[in-house]
Amino acid sequence: MSSTAPDLPEADRPRRRWPWLLGGLVLLALATVAGLPWLLQTLLMDQLPSRLSQALGRPVALQAVQVGLWQRELTLTGLQIGPAAGRAAAPPLLVLPRLRLQLSLQSLRHRAPVLEALQLDGLQLNLARS
């Protein structure tokens, strides 16, 4: 008499789900990393001009934002801070065609932004006495 294990139906057999679970987690991580720069760009483009305008009491315009996660880089294009209210004929206080910030890896250790590079291209600053 031979003892053989009874055949279990397909639904009762233990499945190897871990490869599928691991694959799903890897895909989720890749989608998050791929979508994070777009999310940051959208958030900064929406929030930065209005918050700067509130803080400075002057109109602020911004044309574009680019985020490079792997380069730890933020580039602002077309930043302009307008004249104070009531001085519409005055030139803008600041015109900056391109601002590039590069963060250092020490930012992770200090838990605060540490700049590795700051590049201002085409800066025009108009000082005004108020």
Buried (B, 14 or more C-beta within 10 A) or exposed (E): EEEEEEEEEEEEEEEEEEEEEEEEEEEEEEEEEEEEBEEBBEEBBEEBBEEBBEEBEBBBBBEEBBBEEEEBBBBBBBBBBBBBEEEEEEEBBBBBBBBBBBBBEEBEEEEEEEEEEEEEEEEEEEEEEE
